Amino acid sequence: MRITNNIHWDDKLERFKGADTAAYVQQSASRATKCASCENPLVKGAALSIIVDVLQGPNFSEDLYRKYESFICHRACAEPEVRLVEVEGLEMPEEITTAGSRQLLAEQTAFGTKYYPVLNATSTTNLTFRELGKERVAALTHLLLQKGCQLALSPDYDVILAEAKPADGTLQCVAGPDGYISFDIDGQSFWNMTFDPHEDGTAIWLQTVQQQGELVFVGGDHLRITENEVDIDYAAESGSLVHARIPVSWTTPEKRQ
């Protein structure tokens, strides 16, 4: 058994994750908010265990695809464990899953309230790759850096807003009066959702991006985005958080059809 920070993990996990094991353990724990066993909240600094299910199809020797599911528990609730599970029909996914959110940050100035519309997007599939002789890197973050985004060395939004610079033009937000918001890469929607345009936060956000014609994008791998929260702390700590200013294309539902 090994320990990364306060997280206990089974030695066998290293057979599957290799040099990336410690990072995988920390990433998994960063996304957990409650114990997978007792369902009570996880307190920062408490001793934890990670249970990992290694899923592979019956044709693994041909397709070489595995999927990992992690469960974070209080150390007192469960022993760390690695379980190899064969799943009939498990195949390489054709599409990645994504998550996103919109935020409206406000700053009080001598001239009144200044609003900063922010768009967040991440991949919940967390694909990685390794170039020959180099460390494994997060695929989405690597792609966004190639598109002109910059690494965010701090999760402080004041710093991010001050330092964000325009990307290369291949990233944009598409938004409309019906509450539709999409983050596009090379003209293809990476993530999109339709919010209630009459909800106060959304209405002001839409009005602001229409007036300003741009917003601050804050995304990359390892963000934790829920219905009520956007947590970027671990993404910044692990070097996978990026930011940029991107244009907003204002469009009506008729134009999108």
C-alpha positions as CSV (number, residue, x, y, z in Angstrom):
1,M,0.0,0.0,0.0
2,R,1.2,3.5,-0.9
3,I,0.1,7.0,0.3
4,T,-0.1,10.1,-1.9
5,N,-0.8,13.1,0.4
6,N,-3.5,11.7,2.6
7,I,-4.8,9.1,0.0
8,H,-4.0,5.4,0.5
9,W,-3.8,3.4,-2.7
10,D,-3.2,-0.3,-3.6
11,D,0.2,-1.1,-5.0
12,K,-1.4,-2.9,-8.0
13,L,-2.7,0.4,-9.3
14,E,0.8,1.2,-10.5
15,R,0.7,-1.7,-12.9
16,F,-2.0,0.1,-14.8
17,K,-1.1,3.8,-14.3
18,G,2.7,3.6,-14.1
19,A,4.4,6.9,-13.5
20,D,1.0,8.7,-13.7
21,T,-0.4,6.8,-10.6
22,A,0.1,9.6,-8.1
23,A,-1.4,12.2,-10.4
24,Y,-4.4,9.9,-11.1
25,V,-5.0,9.4,-7.3
26,Q,-4.9,13.1,-6.6
27,Q,-7.2,13.9,-9.6
28,S,-9.7,11.3,-8.5
29,A,-9.7,12.6,-4.9
30,S,-10.1,16.3,-6.1
31,R,-13.4,15.5,-7.7
32,A,-14.9,13.7,-4.7
33,T,-17.0,15.5,-2.2
34,K,-18.5,12.6,-0.2
35,C,-17.4,9.2,0.9
36,A,-18.4,6.5,-1.6
37,S,-19.1,4.1,1.3
38,C,-20.9,6.1,4.1
39,E,-21.8,9.1,1.9
40,N,-20.7,11.6,4.6
41,P,-18.7,14.6,3.5
42,L,-15.0,14.3,2.9
43,V,-13.0,16.7,5.2
44,K,-9.8,18.2,3.9
45,G,-6.8,16.5,5.4
46,A,-8.6,13.3,6.5
47,A,-7.1,9.9,5.7
48,L,-8.7,8.5,2.6
49,S,-8.7,5.3,0.5
50,I,-9.2,5.0,-3.2
51,I,-10.9,2.0,-4.8
52,V,-10.4,1.6,-8.5
53,D,-12.4,-0.6,-10.9
54,V,-10.3,-1.3,-14.0
55,L,-12.9,-2.1,-16.7
56,Q,-12.0,-3.8,-20.0
57,G,-13.9,-5.7,-22.6
58,P,-13.4,-9.4,-23.5
59,N,-11.4,-8.3,-26.6
60,F,-8.9,-6.2,-24.7
61,S,-6.0,-7.9,-26.5
62,E,-7.3,-6.5,-29.8
63,D,-8.7,-3.0,-28.9
64,L,-6.4,-2.2,-25.9
65,Y,-9.0,-0.1,-24.3
66,R,-9.6,0.2,-20.6
67,K,-11.8,2.4,-18.5
68,Y,-11.1,3.4,-14.9
69,E,-13.8,4.2,-12.3
70,S,-12.6,5.5,-8.9
71,F,-14.3,5.6,-5.6
72,I,-13.0,7.8,-2.7
73,C,-13.7,6.7,0.8
74,H,-12.8,7.5,4.3
75,R,-9.8,5.3,5.3
76,A,-11.9,4.0,8.2
77,C,-14.7,3.0,5.9
78,A,-12.8,1.0,3.3
79,E,-9.4,-0.5,2.4
80,P,-7.7,0.7,-0.8
81,E,-8.3,-1.8,-3.6
82,V,-7.9,-2.4,-7.4
83,R,-10.6,-4.6,-9.0
84,L,-10.3,-5.9,-12.6
85,V,-13.8,-6.1,-14.1
86,E,-14.6,-7.6,-17.5
87,V,-17.5,-5.7,-19.2
88,E,-19.2,-7.2,-22.2
89,G,-19.3,-4.8,-25.2
90,L,-16.9,-2.2,-23.7
91,E,-15.4,-0.3,-26.6
92,M,-13.4,2.9,-27.1
93,P,-15.8,5.8,-26.9
94,E,-16.4,7.7,-30.1
95,E,-17.1,11.0,-28.3
96,I,-15.8,12.6,-25.1
97,T,-18.1,13.8,-22.4
98,T,-17.9,17.5,-21.5
99,A,-19.2,19.9,-18.8
100,G,-19.5,23.7,-18.8
101,S,-20.9,26.7,-17.0
102,R,-21.3,30.4,-17.2
103,Q,-20.3,32.8,-14.5
104,L,-20.7,36.6,-14.1
105,L,-18.0,38.3,-12.0
106,A,-18.5,41.8,-10.7
107,E,-16.1,44.5,-9.7
108,Q,-17.0,47.7,-8.0
109,T,-15.3,50.7,-9.5
110,A,-15.6,54.5,-9.2
111,F,-17.8,54.5,-12.2
112,G,-20.2,51.7,-10.9
113,T,-20.3,47.9,-11.3
114,K,-18.2,46.4,-14.0
115,Y,-19.2,42.9,-15.1
116,Y,-16.9,40.2,-16.5
117,P,-18.6,37.3,-18.2
118,V,-16.7,34.0,-17.8
119,L,-17.2,30.7,-19.7
120,N,-15.9,27.4,-18.2
121,A,-15.6,24.2,-20.1
122,T,-13.8,20.9,-19.3
123,S,-13.7,17.2,-20.4
124,T,-15.0,14.7,-17.9
125,T,-13.5,11.9,-20.0
126,N,-10.0,13.2,-19.0
127,L,-8.1,11.8,-22.0
128,T,-4.3,11.9,-21.8
129,F,-1.5,11.1,-24.2
130,R,2.3,10.7,-24.0
131,E,4.8,11.8,-26.7
132,L,7.9,9.7,-27.0
133,G,10.3,10.4,-24.2
134,K,8.0,12.9,-22.5
135,E,5.5,13.0,-19.6
136,R,1.9,12.2,-20.1
137,V,-0.2,15.3,-20.6
138,A,-3.9,16.2,-20.5
139,A,-5.2,16.2,-24.0
140,L,-7.7,19.1,-23.7
141,T,-5.3,21.4,-22.0
142,H,-2.6,20.6,-24.6
143,L,-5.1,21.4,-27.4
144,L,-6.2,24.7,-25.9
145,L,-2.6,25.8,-25.4
146,Q,-2.1,25.2,-29.1
147,K,-5.1,27.5,-29.8
148,G,-3.5,30.4,-28.0
149,C,-4.7,29.9,-24.4
150,Q,-2.3,30.5,-21.5
151,L,-1.6,28.4,-18.5
152,A,-3.2,29.9,-15.3
153,L,-0.7,29.5,-12.5
154,S,-3.3,30.7,-9.9
155,P,-6.9,29.9,-9.4
156,D,-7.4,33.6,-8.4
157,Y,-10.0,35.0,-10.8
158,D,-8.6,38.6,-10.2
159,V,-5.3,37.4,-11.6
160,I,-6.9,35.5,-14.4
161,L,-9.0,38.4,-15.5
162,A,-6.0,40.7,-15.5
163,E,-3.7,38.4,-17.4
164,A,-6.1,36.8,-20.0
165,K,-5.1,37.6,-23.6
166,P,-6.9,36.9,-26.9
167,A,-6.7,33.3,-28.2
168,D,-5.9,32.6,-31.9
169,G,-9.4,33.0,-33.2
170,T,-10.3,29.3,-33.5
171,L,-12.1,29.4,-30.1
172,Q,-15.4,31.2,-29.7
173,C,-18.6,31.4,-27.7
174,V,-21.9,31.3,-29.5
175,A,-24.8,32.8,-27.6
176,G,-28.3,33.9,-28.2
177,P,-31.4,35.6,-26.7
178,D,-33.0,32.2,-26.0
179,G,-30.3,31.4,-23.4
180,Y,-28.3,29.1,-25.7
181,I,-24.5,29.1,-24.9
182,S,-21.9,27.1,-26.7
183,F,-18.1,26.9,-26.5
184,D,-16.8,26.1,-30.0
185,I,-13.4,24.8,-31.1
186,D,-12.7,25.2,-34.9
187,G,-16.4,25.8,-35.5
188,Q,-17.6,22.7,-33.7
189,S,-19.4,22.8,-30.4
190,F,-17.3,21.3,-27.6
191,W,-20.0,22.0,-25.0
192,N,-23.4,23.7,-25.1
193,M,-26.4,24.3,-23.0
194,T,-29.6,26.3,-23.1
195,F,-30.2,28.3,-19.9
196,D,-33.3,30.1,-18.8
197,P,-32.9,33.6,-20.4
198,H,-35.2,35.2,-17.8
199,E,-33.1,34.0,-14.8
200,D,-31.4,37.1,-13.5
201,G,-27.8,35.8,-13.7
202,T,-28.2,34.5,-17.2
203,A,-30.0,37.6,-18.4
204,I,-27.2,39.9,-17.3
205,W,-24.6,37.5,-18.6
206,L,-26.2,37.4,-22.0
207,Q,-26.7,41.2,-22.1
208,T,-23.0,41.7,-21.1
209,V,-21.5,39.4,-23.7
210,Q,-23.8,40.9,-26.4
211,Q,-22.5,44.4,-25.5
212,Q,-18.9,43.5,-25.0
213,G,-18.5,41.0,-27.9
214,E,-16.1,38.9,-25.9
215,L,-15.6,37.0,-22.6
216,V,-12.9,35.3,-20.6
217,F,-12.7,31.6,-21.1
218,V,-11.4,29.6,-18.1
219,G,-11.1,25.8,-18.8
220,G,-9.0,22.8,-19.5
221,D,-8.7,19.4,-17.8
222,H,-9.6,18.6,-14.2
223,L,-12.1,21.3,-13.5
224,R,-14.9,20.2,-11.2
225,I,-18.1,21.7,-12.6
226,T,-21.4,21.0,-10.9
227,E,-24.8,22.7,-11.0
228,N,-23.9,25.0,-8.2
229,E,-20.1,25.3,-8.3
230,V,-17.0,25.6,-10.5
231,D,-13.9,24.4,-8.7
232,I,-10.7,25.3,-10.5
233,D,-8.2,24.9,-7.6
234,Y,-6.9,21.4,-8.5
235,A,-6.7,22.2,-12.2
236,A,-4.5,25.2,-11.4
237,E,-2.4,23.1,-9.0
238,S,-1.9,20.3,-11.6
239,G,-1.0,22.7,-14.4
240,S,-4.0,22.0,-16.5
241,L,-6.0,25.2,-16.2
242,V,-5.9,27.7,-19.1
243,H,-7.5,31.0,-19.8
244,A,-8.0,33.4,-22.8
245,R,-10.2,36.1,-24.1
246,I,-12.4,34.8,-26.9
247,P,-15.0,36.4,-29.1
248,V,-18.8,36.0,-28.8
249,S,-20.9,35.3,-31.8
250,W,-24.5,36.5,-31.1
251,T,-27.0,34.4,-33.0
252,T,-30.8,33.8,-33.0
253,P,-32.4,30.3,-33.0
254,E,-33.4,30.8,-36.6
255,K,-29.8,31.4,-37.7
256,R,-28.6,28.2,-35.9
257,Q,-31.1,26.0,-37.8
